[in-house]
Structures are given as C-alpha cells and as structure tokens.
Amino acid sequence: MGRITRATDFEIRPLTDGDRRAAHELLNRAFHTKRSTDEEWEKLAPGFPAERKFGAFGDGALIGVASSFGTELAVPGGKAVPAAAVEAVGVRADRTRRGVVTALMAEQLRDCADRGEAAAYLRASEATIYGRFGYGVSARRKSLRVHKSRARFRPDAPAGGQVRLVEPGAAAELLPGLYQRIGLYRHGMIARPEQWWAWSAARVAEEYHVAVHSGPDGDDGFVVYKPEERGGSEPGEGLDVIDLQAANIETLAGLWRYLLSVDLVAEIWASRPLDDPLGLMLTDPRACEVVDLADNTWLRVTDAPAALAARAYGDAEPVVLELVDPLLENNSGRYRISPGGAERVGSPADLKLGPEELGMLYLGDRAPSLLAALNRIEVLNPIAVEAADRLFTTAVAPHCGTRF
Ligand SMILES: CC(C)(COP(=O)(O)OP(=O)(O)OC[C@H]1O[C@@H](n2cnc3c(N)ncnc32)[C@H](O)[C@@H]1OP(=O)(O)O)[C@@H](O)C(=O)NCCC(=O)NCCS
C-alpha cells in the first residue's frame, strides 16, 4: 500500500484489482467513448493492470484515475533511461476543477521518483493540462496528408527492400520482437512492454493491415494501417497509418513505396517526426502535405541528476544550469553541463529554469536561446546562451512513434 494523500473531500490511494473495471469505465466516460461490454473488457483487462494506477475516491466512489507503465526512454546520444509512460488520466465530469488531477499527479510523480525513474513522459489530450506539473513539450509531430496521384518518387530516391503483408494473428506474434530488434533508433522513442502490446492487441480493429519490410539483414521495419473514409479532396479511400517503424531511410522509402502502391487509395495520413523526409523523396514535395503541426510528447524530469547525466551533449563551453523544482525538491540544484556529461556542482549558475522548460530542452526539441528570449529561462550569464544551444539541440528531431 502506498502513501495516502488526503485532500478536503477525496483521498488518493493505489488501485486494487477490484477497482480496475470501474477505472476503465471512468476513463471511457471521461474520453467520451462507449462503455465496454463484458466481452470487450475481458479482452482489454490483461493490458489494464492495477499496478501503477492511482485512484481518487470521494464519497466511497472512484472519481479520478492516473496511470503509468514502466518503460525505457531513448535520450540523445543513444542511451535509454528508465521512465514512466503516463496514460489513462481522467476525472469524473462532475468532480473536475477541484484539484483531483493535481493530487493524482503529485502522487504519481513522487511514485516515479521513488521507483528511480528519470522522467515521466506523456501525450496530452489538451495542451493546458500538464505544464503546471512541470511537464514541457519534449517532441513535436507533423501530420501528413499524402496525395497519392501526385506522389511520384524521384529517380534518386532510395529503392527500399521487400514488403510483405502479414495476417493480424501472425503480426501479433511478430511485431513485439521486431520492434525490439529494430531498437530505439531515435531519441524520444520508448520501449513497449508486454502490457502495451496486450492493450494494443485488444484494441486492434479487424480492418487493420500489417506490412513488414525486409532489408539486407532481414525484417527491419513495419507499418500498421487501416482504410478510412475521411471525405478527402480526391475520390477513393484513405489509409490511416497507425504505427510506422523504420530505423533507416531505405526502410522508410520501402514502406512508403508500398503504401503508395496500394490500389483504390486517394490519400494516406500519417503522424511523423518534424524532420520526416518523405516530401524530399518525391518529384512534387507538396504531394506530401503537412496539415497539422502539434505537440507529440510532454516530458517531466523526475530524477534530474540521472536524466542530465544520461544524455549526450554537443560541443561547446560548459554551462551551469540552476533547476528550481518546487514539486520534486531533490531535483533542485545546479548542474554543470559539458560535452563530457553533467554533474551537480556548487558553482554559480549561468541559466536558471524550471522543470517545464527543462522538459522542452531535454530531448533537444527547443533551443535554450528561444526560451531565454521568451523569458522562460532566466539568463544570469549572457555568454552561456549560445553555448547552451550547442550543448542541448540535436540534429535529429525527437519523436516517440508509440501511441500510449
Ligand atoms: C484534464 C482533467 C484530467 C483535469 O482534471 P481536474 O481534476 O479537473 O484538474 P484540477 O482540478 O486538478 O486542475 C488543476 C488546474 O488545472 C486547470 N485545468 C485542468 N484541466 C484543464 C483543462 N482541460 N483546460 C484548462 N485548464 C485545466 C484547472 O483549471 C486548475 O487550475 P487552477 O489550479 O488554476 O484552478 C479532466 O478535466 C478530465 O478528465 N478531462 C477529460 C479526460 C482528459 O482529457 N484526460 C487527460 C488525458 S491526457
């Protein structure tokens, strides 16, 4: 039994097995999705353990839930840190705006820190919810609408390898191992534990298709997609890309060549990293239209010394950051960041920031100079700003690529 946080008219405690169905239905309601039948719940239950779920209880009933699963988060430089993937957060509609999620978040963040996790990581339903808890937008994504009739590959575009369709049953067996084999090839990606696969398998719709790419070393990428009517600008079906994994450009080209060869398709939609190069492979780059650009993941550092020490930094003069973290006091302190790593120091700070801004810098998505210009980072030593840019920003854009 974990700690119990008491608020005025509700209490927070870890969920037990007996609370799971109620928690699931609370989330269905909060996200405006239909109730699950007993049969549907039976399929979903293995991917919905009580472990790592906190509930808020008022008048004896469940009024709020916050969940997470343990994962590994890839950070710049190729290492991965233990992290919490936060998901399934919701409050009963008649009990919102009275601090329920605030209490759940405080409990959950303490729990992550106690577990030795370096960061908590999530995808937000709304951009106004998580900043106050120290989460910052750590990776962004662009939504592509690819117009098939105009999408022709340039003669110099990578050819890609072989692509084969895999039946859903076989795909459920194949994909967990393949995802692991491909590895966390981009910072911002997370490992997918069994629980994630169980949850996603239970929700995989009949109409999903799975295509696997093979290169010189065997299977090295895959795409999961489903046909969808979206009232696009051209006649024909659309394909919605649910999950696309390709560790290199050859594989990416091979998978897109396949998707663009599927008959009776007018458009393909996909959510991709900001630096996705599909448009550059086409004779008409506008055939790959960017229809939306938004936050992909939010990150909250829960163990600053471990998180800062794990990532690689660019080449620049060292900079001392002062982190002020009112929620997780152990994080507060000064850290010297250099090309060789990061360590806690007693020397004077060059830049001062809070956890939200650290979350925006940590995976390299935003430059410190931008946040300084916006008064979101306090500059104590102006010379340090440019060095901080070179230390923190990354050539490759961070991206998660996993729905959770
Ligand atoms: C988002 C949600 C979990 C917030 O829960 P809550 O218990 O109402 O949040 P709190 O009362 O602790 O809110 C804390 C603060 O955040 C603000 N806030 C919370 N949710 C907000 C939202 N969606 N938009 C704007 N502000 C929000 C509150 O106004 C409050 O501000 P204050 O302290 O200045 O008064 C709840 O509205 C919900 O269940 N929404 C539907 C499901 C959902 O979107 N879940 C999140 C999935 S990522």
The ligand as an ORCA input file, in Angstrom:
! r2SCAN-3c Opt
* xyz 0 1
  C      -7.976     17.031    -17.695
  C      -8.580     16.548    -16.379
  C      -7.952     15.223    -16.002
  C      -8.281     17.633    -15.312
  O      -8.714     17.155    -14.054
  P      -9.177     18.155    -12.866
  O      -9.317     17.330    -11.658
  O     -10.311     18.984    -13.309
  O      -7.908     19.089    -12.727
  P      -7.593     20.014    -11.458
  O      -8.858     20.450    -10.786
  O      -6.588     19.339    -10.597
  O      -6.957     21.222    -12.224
  C      -5.810     21.886    -11.839
  C      -5.723     23.164    -12.611
  O      -5.626     22.863    -13.986
  C      -6.646     23.550    -14.711
  N      -7.090     22.623    -15.739
  C      -7.300     21.315    -15.587
  N      -7.725     20.788    -16.743
  C      -7.786     21.798    -17.619
  C      -8.174     21.879    -18.976
  N      -8.588     20.776    -19.625
  N      -8.102     23.063    -19.580
  C      -7.686     24.158    -18.901
  N      -7.306     24.131    -17.612
  C      -7.362     22.968    -16.984
  C      -7.710     23.832    -13.702
  O      -8.492     24.932    -14.086
  C      -6.903     24.078    -12.461
  O      -6.372     25.376    -12.465
  P      -6.294     26.241    -11.120
  O      -5.472     25.417    -10.181
  O      -5.647     27.489    -11.574
  O      -7.710     26.366    -10.675
  C     -10.112     16.376    -16.503
  O     -10.658     17.571    -16.950
  C     -10.538     15.241    -17.430
  O     -10.729     14.138    -17.008
  N     -10.679     15.561    -18.735
  C     -11.112     14.562    -19.732
  C     -10.064     13.474    -19.955
  C      -8.698     14.041    -20.250
  O      -8.552     14.941    -21.065
  N      -7.675     13.495    -19.586
  C      -6.300     13.881    -19.785
  C      -5.696     12.877    -20.669
  S      -4.076     13.286    -21.216
*
